[in-house]
Amino acid sequence: MIGPRLLRIIALITGLTALAAALPSFAAGPASQQSIRIGVVAPLSGPFASGGSSFLEAATLAVEQANEAGGVLGRRIELVVADSQGRVETAKSETMRLISRERVFAIVGAYLSEETIGAIEAATAARKILIVPVAATAEITDGVKRDYPRYRYVFRVSYSIPQWAAMMAEFLRQHQAKTYAFVGAGIRWNRELAGALKRSLAGHGIVPVYEAFYSPRNPAFEPVAVAATAASPDFLVLGDPGKNSISFVKRIREGGSVVPILSVGGSLGDERVASTLPLSGPLYVQAAAWKGSTDAATRYVEAFAKRFGYSPVGYSDTLPHDAVAVLLAAIRSAGRQDTDAVISALEKGAFPGVAGTYRFDASHQAAWGAGARDLHGTVIRWEKDGSRIVFPRR
């Protein structure tokens, strides 16, 4: 039996095909008949399909909005979709297929840090631009610093692990925490985030009193929940963005603990999920953008909800939209569909998006956090009547 999630993905891909076929070209002449083809690599099947489908929805909305506004350089934009399945080798081979067979100009992807590294190797070997909207491991932009000629094609709009940790550390400092417990899924970026957060807080007298990682495929919540509660932290930092985080929060609250929880976001940012959670203790959720955080964010949330029937959680269903929008703006700024010209535009330009204005540093990392001009992220607190933005202080 085909589940509702798979049906939604099939319907979305079918809709993209129909949209590309139906939209007119926007300028006269033979060249204008060609679309600008953008590849999207995301897990549309397997254990990470939920995040992958919202990733695709965000990218789809960006393309629809661009085409409704007349396209780019007189051409319509066409998404070409690839399913990474959340696997490194599949992400790499699908990226190669998009480049060699589908003839995409650039790629937006992938989702997990591990699979994104595979996509990077394929894209850079073919000298194709890759915009990373979600994956956070430092290795993604370290390559640009280490070997610019090879990796100059890679840009990241999402925050890096150190930036993410710095934003979380600032929140914990503002809430005068002295101790915290870190619980995450046993995946690469969660382990990296735990280490980066510890380093960010080391000079501020805030120390971890417990750290654990459960299996994302077969999680054992009970011993972790018991041990985390017994450590009596001022805050519980929850690094897992997936559905397992919902079960873990319920287990913590059902055990009687009211410890404040700071989540990296994802599933716990879904208002449909929040309505099912016990709010006996504070539940804070991080996001790149949220309704009310900026005018652009409010417009995006309303447009997304109208198009897909639910409100975005502000990360994997938001940053892919900005990744596509930034790429298209850079093509427009370059004035032609030329890789070198678009890279130059990305390196020199400032690009408005849902979360703020994107500017890339020498490693092609978007500037996020306290020292950034525009990209600060946000933290909301779930309450009985909905969400309230609590960070940054306003």
One Martini backbone bead per residue (centre of mass of N, CA, C, O) as a GRO file, in nm:
protein
  394
    1MET     BB    1   0.097   0.035   0.022
    2ILE     BB    2   0.049   0.371  -0.026
    3GLY     BB    3   0.145   0.635   0.132
    4PRO     BB    4   0.096   0.968   0.196
    5ARG     BB    5   0.386   1.063   0.150
    6LEU     BB    6   0.428   0.935  -0.133
    7LEU     BB    7   0.186   1.071  -0.267
    8ARG     BB    8   0.292   1.360  -0.230
    9ILE     BB    9   0.549   1.328  -0.397
   10ILE     BB   10   0.416   1.238  -0.661
   11ALA     BB   11   0.240   1.491  -0.694
   12LEU     BB   12   0.473   1.695  -0.702
   13ILE     BB   13   0.626   1.583  -0.947
   14THR     BB   14   0.388   1.594  -1.141
   15GLY     BB   15   0.345   1.901  -1.113
   16LEU     BB   16   0.623   1.986  -1.222
   17THR     BB   17   0.587   1.867  -1.504
   18ALA     BB   18   0.335   2.030  -1.577
   19LEU     BB   19   0.455   2.310  -1.533
   20ALA     BB   20   0.684   2.294  -1.744
   21ALA     BB   21   0.486   2.241  -1.988
   22ALA     BB   22   0.285   2.500  -1.949
   23LEU     BB   23   0.490   2.710  -1.953
   24PRO     BB   24   0.594   2.984  -2.090
   25SER     BB   25   0.784   3.178  -2.252
   26PHE     BB   26   0.955   3.514  -2.199
   27ALA     BB   27   1.095   3.519  -2.490
   28ALA     BB   28   1.233   3.581  -2.777
   29GLY     BB   29   1.347   3.329  -2.950
   30PRO     BB   30   1.516   3.031  -2.944
   31ALA     BB   31   1.663   3.052  -2.661
   32SER     BB   32   1.392   3.098  -2.489
   33GLN     BB   33   1.298   2.787  -2.499
   34GLN     BB   34   1.491   2.747  -2.275
   35SER     BB   35   1.552   2.616  -1.980
   36ILE     BB   36   1.636   2.630  -1.642
   37ARG     BB   37   1.813   2.370  -1.492
   38ILE     BB   38   1.739   2.234  -1.166
   39GLY     BB   39   1.872   2.045  -0.923
   40VAL     BB   40   1.739   1.794  -0.686
   41VAL     BB   41   1.870   1.661  -0.374
   42ALA     BB   42   1.674   1.409  -0.200
   43PRO     BB   43   1.500   1.226   0.045
   44LEU     BB   44   1.209   1.035  -0.084
   45SER     BB   45   1.324   0.785   0.067
   46GLY     BB   46   1.311   0.647   0.359
   47PRO     BB   47   1.384   0.775   0.682
   48PHE     BB   48   1.409   1.091   0.533
   49ALA     BB   49   1.144   1.171   0.367
   50SER     BB   50   1.014   1.399   0.524
   51GLY     BB   51   1.241   1.609   0.479
   52GLY     BB   52   1.259   1.577   0.167
   53SER     BB   53   0.971   1.675   0.094
   54SER     BB   54   0.998   1.961   0.218
   55PHE     BB   55   1.236   2.042   0.049
   56LEU     BB   56   1.086   2.022  -0.225
   57GLU     BB   57   0.863   2.225  -0.162
   58ALA     BB   58   1.044   2.473  -0.127
   59ALA     BB   59   1.170   2.465  -0.411
   60THR     BB   60   0.905   2.477  -0.567
   61LEU     BB   61   0.807   2.754  -0.469
   62ALA     BB   62   1.042   2.916  -0.586
   63VAL     BB   63   0.986   2.844  -0.883
   64GLU     BB   64   0.696   2.940  -0.903
   65GLN     BB   65   0.756   3.235  -0.832
   66ALA     BB   66   0.955   3.289  -1.063
   67ASN     BB   67   0.762   3.220  -1.301
   68GLU     BB   68   0.537   3.424  -1.224
   69ALA     BB   69   0.765   3.667  -1.264
   70GLY     BB   70   0.920   3.556  -1.555
   71GLY     BB   71   1.170   3.444  -1.462
   72VAL     BB   72   1.506   3.401  -1.607
   73LEU     BB   73   1.623   3.555  -1.868
   74GLY     BB   74   1.344   3.464  -2.015
   75ARG     BB   75   1.324   3.197  -1.840
   76ARG     BB   76   1.234   2.913  -1.730
   77ILE     BB   77   1.202   2.702  -1.450
   78GLU     BB   78   1.348   2.372  -1.383
   79LEU     BB   79   1.291   2.087  -1.207
   80VAL     BB   80   1.518   1.820  -1.111
   81VAL     BB   81   1.466   1.509  -0.961
   82ALA     BB   82   1.634   1.340  -0.678
   83ASP     BB   83   1.685   1.031  -0.504
   84SER     BB   84   1.899   0.958  -0.230
   85GLN     BB   85   1.787   0.785   0.031
   86GLY     BB   86   2.020   0.871   0.240
   87ARG     BB   87   2.271   0.802   0.046
   88VAL     BB   88   2.579   0.848  -0.062
   89GLU     BB   89   2.595   0.694  -0.338
   90THR     BB   90   2.323   0.795  -0.443
   91ALA     BB   91   2.383   1.095  -0.438
   92LYS     BB   92   2.620   1.076  -0.635
   93SER     BB   93   2.478   0.933  -0.878
   94GLU     BB   94   2.243   1.143  -0.906
   95THR     BB   95   2.421   1.383  -0.964
   96MET     BB   96   2.546   1.266  -1.220
   97ARG     BB   97   2.278   1.236  -1.374
   98LEU     BB   98   2.192   1.533  -1.376
   99ILE     BB   99   2.442   1.620  -1.541
  100SER     BB  100   2.465   1.407  -1.787
  101ARG     BB  101   2.144   1.367  -1.861
  102GLU     BB  102   1.984   1.645  -1.762
  103ARG     BB  103   2.149   1.914  -1.785
  104VAL     BB  104   2.218   2.080  -1.548
  105PHE     BB  105   2.337   2.377  -1.413
  106ALA     BB  106   2.240   2.316  -1.112
  107ILE     BB  107   2.250   2.242  -0.750
  108VAL     BB  108   2.029   2.127  -0.483
  109GLY     BB  109   2.214   2.002  -0.202
  110ALA     BB  110   2.143   1.809   0.039
  111TYR     BB  111   2.074   1.677   0.355
  112LEU     BB  112   2.279   1.511   0.461
  113SER     BB  113   2.606   1.524   0.521
  114GLU     BB  114   2.702   1.262   0.390
  115GLU     BB  115   2.555   1.299   0.109
  116THR     BB  116   2.673   1.577   0.040
  117ILE     BB  117   2.962   1.486  -0.007
  118GLY     BB  118   2.891   1.315  -0.255
  119ALA     BB  119   2.773   1.549  -0.425
  120ILE     BB  120   3.027   1.723  -0.431
  121GLU     BB  121   3.214   1.534  -0.587
  122ALA     BB  122   3.040   1.535  -0.846
  123ALA     BB  123   3.011   1.843  -0.899
  124THR     BB  124   3.314   1.931  -0.901
  125ALA     BB  125   3.408   1.740  -1.129
  126ALA     BB  126   3.187   1.900  -1.328
  127ARG     BB  127   3.162   2.207  -1.264
  128LYS     BB  128   2.918   2.247  -1.052
  129ILE     BB  129   2.684   2.403  -0.889
  130LEU     BB  130   2.641   2.393  -0.520
  131ILE     BB  131   2.364   2.421  -0.304
  132VAL     BB  132   2.349   2.429   0.050
  133PRO     BB  133   2.055   2.411   0.275
  134VAL     BB  134   2.128   2.201   0.542
  135ALA     BB  135   2.393   2.096   0.579
  136ALA     BB  136   2.658   2.129   0.855
  137THR     BB  137   2.924   2.035   0.804
  138ALA     BB  138   3.248   2.158   0.780
  139GLU     BB  139   3.349   2.008   0.518
  140ILE     BB  140   3.195   2.167   0.301
  141THR     BB  141   3.376   2.447   0.339
  142ASP     BB  142   3.670   2.352   0.378
  143GLY     BB  143   3.734   2.294   0.077
  144VAL     BB  144   3.749   2.588  -0.018
  145LYS     BB  145   4.000   2.662   0.157
  146ARG     BB  146   4.190   2.424   0.066
  147ASP     BB  147   4.052   2.402  -0.256
  148TYR     BB  148   3.937   2.625  -0.458
  149PRO     BB  149   3.943   2.522  -0.757
  150ARG     BB  150   3.763   2.268  -0.682
  151TYR     BB  151   3.536   2.407  -0.451
  152ARG     BB  152   3.400   2.682  -0.571
  153TYR     BB  153   3.098   2.553  -0.627
  154VAL     BB  154   3.046   2.579  -0.316
  155PHE     BB  155   2.745   2.655  -0.123
  156ARG     BB  156   2.609   2.789   0.194
  157VAL     BB  157   2.302   2.882   0.362
  158SER     BB  158   2.338   2.737   0.599
  159TYR     BB  159   2.440   2.653   0.898
  160SER     BB  160   2.696   2.575   1.070
  161ILE     BB  161   2.807   2.418   1.334
  162PRO     BB  162   2.941   2.664   1.476
  163GLN     BB  163   2.698   2.853   1.437
  164TRP     BB  164   2.489   2.685   1.579
  165ALA     BB  165   2.632   2.669   1.853
  166ALA     BB  166   2.645   2.978   1.902
  167MET     BB  167   2.336   3.025   1.911
  168MET     BB  168   2.281   2.829   2.146
  169ALA     BB  169   2.475   2.955   2.349
  170GLU     BB  170   2.336   3.231   2.367
  171PHE     BB  171   2.071   3.126   2.478
  172LEU     BB  172   2.187   2.994   2.738
  173ARG     BB  173   2.309   3.254   2.853
  174GLN     BB  174   2.042   3.421   2.867
  175HIS     BB  175   1.927   3.173   3.067
  176GLN     BB  176   2.148   3.105   3.287
  177ALA     BB  177   2.307   2.862   3.237
  178LYS     BB  178   2.529   2.592   3.377
  179THR     BB  179   2.379   2.337   3.264
  180TYR     BB  180   2.382   2.039   3.041
  181ALA     BB  181   2.214   1.824   2.814
  182PHE     BB  182   2.298   1.590   2.548
  183VAL     BB  183   2.069   1.480   2.291
  184GLY     BB  184   2.097   1.238   2.021
  185ALA     BB  185   2.165   1.124   1.723
  186GLY     BB  186   2.365   0.874   1.550
  187ILE     BB  187   2.494   1.130   1.385
  188ARG     BB  188   2.728   1.325   1.267
  189TRP     BB  189   2.617   1.621   1.330
  190ASN     BB  190   2.542   1.567   1.627
  191ARG     BB  191   2.829   1.515   1.728
  192GLU     BB  192   2.947   1.783   1.631
  193LEU     BB  193   2.755   1.968   1.792
  194ALA     BB  194   2.835   1.880   2.075
  195GLY     BB  195   3.131   1.976   2.051
  196ALA     BB  196   3.076   2.274   1.971
  197LEU     BB  197   2.911   2.353   2.221
  198LYS     BB  198   3.128   2.299   2.430
  199ARG     BB  199   3.326   2.512   2.314
  200SER     BB  200   3.135   2.764   2.328
  201LEU     BB  201   3.095   2.725   2.662
  202ALA     BB  202   3.374   2.704   2.810
  203GLY     BB  203   3.407   3.034   2.871
  204HIS     BB  204   3.105   3.038   3.054
  205GLY     BB  205   3.047   2.800   3.269
  206ILE     BB  206   2.915   2.581   3.071
  207VAL     BB  207   2.822   2.241   3.135
  208PRO     BB  208   2.826   1.911   3.079
  209VAL     BB  209   2.638   1.625   3.242
  210TYR     BB  210   2.535   1.501   2.961
  211GLU     BB  211   2.574   1.234   2.700
  212ALA     BB  212   2.377   1.120   2.410
  213PHE     BB  213   2.309   0.847   2.159
  214TYR     BB  214   2.067   0.739   1.949
  215SER     BB  215   1.916   0.540   1.741
  216PRO     BB  216   1.744   0.621   1.448
  217ARG     BB  217   1.619   0.315   1.397
  218ASN     BB  218   1.665   0.200   1.724
  219PRO     BB  219   1.548   0.343   1.984
  220ALA     BB  220   1.656   0.395   2.335
  221PHE     BB  221   1.500   0.595   2.563
  222GLU     BB  222   1.495   0.516   2.862
  223PRO     BB  223   1.797   0.536   2.961
  224VAL     BB  224   1.836   0.828   2.863
  225ALA     BB  225   1.609   0.971   3.018
  226VAL     BB  226   1.697   0.887   3.302
  227ALA     BB  227   1.988   1.003   3.294
  228ALA     BB  228   1.921   1.297   3.218
  229THR     BB  229   1.746   1.354   3.468
  230ALA     BB  230   1.958   1.271   3.692
  231ALA     BB  231   2.161   1.515   3.613
  232SER     BB  232   2.019   1.796   3.648
  233PRO     BB  233   1.973   2.004   3.430
  234ASP     BB  234   1.895   2.318   3.311
  235PHE     BB  235   1.928   2.179   3.021
  236LEU     BB  236   1.789   2.024   2.725
  237VAL     BB  237   1.957   1.916   2.443
  238LEU     BB  238   1.808   1.854   2.117
  239GLY     BB  239   1.947   1.719   1.813
  240ASP     BB  240   1.697   1.586   1.700
  241PRO     BB  241   1.486   1.644   1.403
  242GLY     BB  242   1.315   1.403   1.423
  243LYS     BB  243   1.059   1.191   1.524
  244ASN     BB  244   1.206   1.087   1.782
  245SER     BB  245   1.182   1.355   1.945
  246ILE     BB  246   0.889   1.324   2.026
  247SER     BB  247   0.916   1.070   2.202
  248PHE     BB  248   1.126   1.187   2.396
  249VAL     BB  249   0.962   1.417   2.515
  250LYS     BB  250   0.733   1.242   2.624
  251ARG     BB  251   0.912   1.073   2.813
  252ILE     BB  252   1.012   1.303   2.990
  253ARG     BB  253   0.727   1.404   3.083
  254GLU     BB  254   0.612   1.130   3.188
  255GLY     BB  255   0.850   1.126   3.416
  256GLY     BB  256   0.822   1.445   3.541
  257SER     BB  257   0.987   1.635   3.378
  258VAL     BB  258   1.067   2.012   3.355
  259VAL     BB  259   1.288   2.050   3.173
  260PRO     BB  260   1.431   2.246   2.966
  261ILE     BB  261   1.392   2.251   2.607
  262LEU     BB  262   1.632   2.243   2.331
  263SER     BB  263   1.571   2.250   1.995
  264VAL     BB  264   1.676   2.231   1.657
  265GLY     BB  265   1.418   2.113   1.534
  266GLY     BB  266   1.173   2.029   1.308
  267SER     BB  267   0.937   1.832   1.428
  268LEU     BB  268   0.904   2.039   1.684
  269GLY     BB  269   0.799   2.278   1.473
  270ASP     BB  270   0.525   2.144   1.451
  271GLU     BB  271   0.205   2.235   1.524
  272ARG     BB  272   0.080   1.949   1.516
  273VAL     BB  273   0.272   1.834   1.732
  274ALA     BB  274   0.251   2.041   1.966
  275SER     BB  275  -0.057   1.968   2.031
  276THR     BB  276   0.052   1.670   2.160
  277LEU     BB  277   0.219   1.804   2.382
  278PRO     BB  278   0.356   1.833   2.681
  279LEU     BB  279   0.372   2.163   2.875
  280SER     BB  280   0.509   2.140   3.171
  281GLY     BB  281   0.758   2.233   3.011
  282PRO     BB  282   0.980   2.393   2.841
  283LEU     BB  283   0.965   2.451   2.473
  284TYR     BB  284   1.229   2.489   2.250
  285VAL     BB  285   1.274   2.622   1.907
  286GLN     BB  286   1.466   2.614   1.632
  287ALA     BB  287   1.517   2.861   1.360
  288ALA     BB  288   1.566   3.045   1.075
  289ALA     BB  289   1.247   3.093   1.054
  290TRP     BB  290   0.944   3.293   1.135
  291LYS     BB  291   0.654   3.396   1.205
  292GLY     BB  292   0.751   3.741   1.262
  293SER     BB  293   1.063   3.778   1.219
  294THR     BB  294   0.970   3.863   0.927
  295ASP     BB  295   0.811   3.964   0.653
  296ALA     BB  296   0.914   3.736   0.469
  297ALA     BB  297   0.837   3.502   0.658
  298THR     BB  298   0.535   3.553   0.664
  299ARG     BB  299   0.485   3.523   0.360
  300TYR     BB  300   0.594   3.236   0.338
  301VAL     BB  301   0.410   3.086   0.533
  302GLU     BB  302   0.149   3.158   0.382
  303ALA     BB  303   0.229   3.034   0.107
  304PHE     BB  304   0.290   2.748   0.202
  305ALA     BB  305   0.015   2.684   0.334
  306LYS     BB  306  -0.151   2.727   0.075
  307ARG     BB  307   0.005   2.508  -0.101
  308PHE     BB  308   0.037   2.252   0.141
  309GLY     BB  309  -0.142   2.276   0.432
  310TYR     BB  310   0.112   2.383   0.603
  311SER     BB  311   0.344   2.478   0.831
  312PRO     BB  312   0.652   2.562   0.863
  313VAL     BB  313   0.960   2.499   1.061
  314GLY     BB  314   1.227   2.673   0.945
  315TYR     BB  315   1.421   2.478   0.754
  316SER     BB  316   1.382   2.223   0.542
  317ASP     BB  317   1.118   2.422   0.446
  318THR     BB  318   1.312   2.697   0.375
  319LEU     BB  319   1.617   2.694   0.277
  320PRO     BB  320   1.565   2.578  -0.010
  321HIS     BB  321   1.428   2.831  -0.108
  322ASP     BB  322   1.676   3.017  -0.069
  323ALA     BB  323   1.870   2.861  -0.249
  324VAL     BB  324   1.716   2.909  -0.511
  325ALA     BB  325   1.689   3.219  -0.493
  326VAL     BB  326   1.993   3.279  -0.491
  327LEU     BB  327   2.066   3.144  -0.756
  328LEU     BB  328   1.874   3.312  -0.939
  329ALA     BB  329   1.992   3.589  -0.860
  330ALA     BB  330   2.279   3.527  -0.969
  331ILE     BB  331   2.201   3.484  -1.261
  332ARG     BB  332   2.080   3.763  -1.298
  333SER     BB  333   2.339   3.920  -1.221
  334ALA     BB  334   2.523   3.791  -1.445
  335GLY     BB  335   2.335   3.768  -1.728
  336ARG     BB  336   2.411   3.453  -1.734
  337GLN     BB  337   2.460   3.101  -1.813
  338ASP     BB  338   2.741   3.104  -1.611
  339THR     BB  339   2.943   2.974  -1.387
  340ASP     BB  340   3.160   3.192  -1.330
  341ALA     BB  341   2.960   3.432  -1.309
  342VAL     BB  342   2.791   3.315  -1.073
  343ILE     BB  343   3.014   3.286  -0.867
  344SER     BB  344   3.085   3.585  -0.858
  345ALA     BB  345   2.805   3.678  -0.764
  346LEU     BB  346   2.801   3.516  -0.499
  347GLU     BB  347   3.065   3.643  -0.374
  348LYS     BB  348   2.956   3.965  -0.403
  349GLY     BB  349   2.671   3.937  -0.302
  350ALA     BB  350   2.327   4.019  -0.204
  351PHE     BB  351   2.053   3.797  -0.076
  352PRO     BB  352   1.734   3.786  -0.047
  353GLY     BB  353   1.528   3.622   0.204
  354VAL     BB  354   1.349   3.477   0.443
  355ALA     BB  355   1.588   3.498   0.676
  356GLY     BB  356   1.745   3.706   0.485
  357THR     BB  357   2.066   3.818   0.405
  358TYR     BB  358   2.300   3.689   0.178
  359ARG     BB  359   2.647   3.622   0.267
  360PHE     BB  360   2.968   3.528   0.156
  361ASP     BB  361   3.248   3.392   0.235
  362ALA     BB  362   3.553   3.253   0.154
  363SER     BB  363   3.400   2.956   0.205
  364HIS     BB  364   3.089   2.985   0.122
  365GLN     BB  365   2.957   3.097   0.386
  366ALA     BB  366   2.701   3.192   0.546
  367ALA     BB  367   2.621   3.458   0.756
  368TRP     BB  368   2.581   3.367   1.098
  369GLY     BB  369   2.472   3.541   1.375
  370ALA     BB  370   2.590   3.784   1.584
  371GLY     BB  371   2.796   3.895   1.343
  372ALA     BB  372   2.568   3.931   1.161
  373ARG     BB  373   2.358   4.133   0.981
  374ASP     BB  374   2.085   3.922   0.913
  375LEU     BB  375   2.159   3.624   1.022
  376HIS     BB  376   2.009   3.477   1.334
  377GLY     BB  377   1.771   3.345   1.384
  378THR     BB  378   1.549   3.140   1.598
  379VAL     BB  379   1.332   3.122   1.895
  380ILE     BB  380   1.075   2.920   2.022
  381ARG     BB  381   0.773   2.892   2.221
  382TRP     BB  382   0.561   2.663   2.338
  383GLU     BB  383   0.213   2.708   2.374
  384LYS     BB  384  -0.121   2.667   2.414
  385ASP     BB  385  -0.165   2.914   2.179
  386GLY     BB  386   0.132   2.858   2.069
  387SER     BB  387   0.374   3.075   1.953
  388ARG     BB  388   0.692   3.231   2.074
  389ILE     BB  389   0.923   3.468   2.039
  390VAL     BB  390   1.259   3.466   2.226
  391PHE     BB  391   1.474   3.462   1.977
  392PRO     BB  392   1.584   3.724   1.967
  393ARG     BB  393   1.581   3.996   2.128
  394ARG     BB  394   1.321   4.270   2.089
   0.00000   0.00000   0.00000
